Amino acid sequence: MHHLLLIFGIVLIVWGLYRMRTDDALFGKTQKRKNIFNLLLMGEASGLGQFLGGILCIIIWIVAFFIK
């Protein structure tokens, strides 16, 4: 069951990286600023939010692995 969390985290990281490179925003000159604006505006639905969510899933998986 814990392996599903790891797989989900990896998928979120990969999809987040893809979305960070391709998403456009209303404000921001650089892609970094566009990603930060999208995170503030859309939250987890943004590429940066998905990337951070994937990292969080992997951290939770590591903690759960050692607790078990």
Helices and strands as residue ranges (DSSP letters): H 2-22, H 31-42, G 43-45, H 47-67
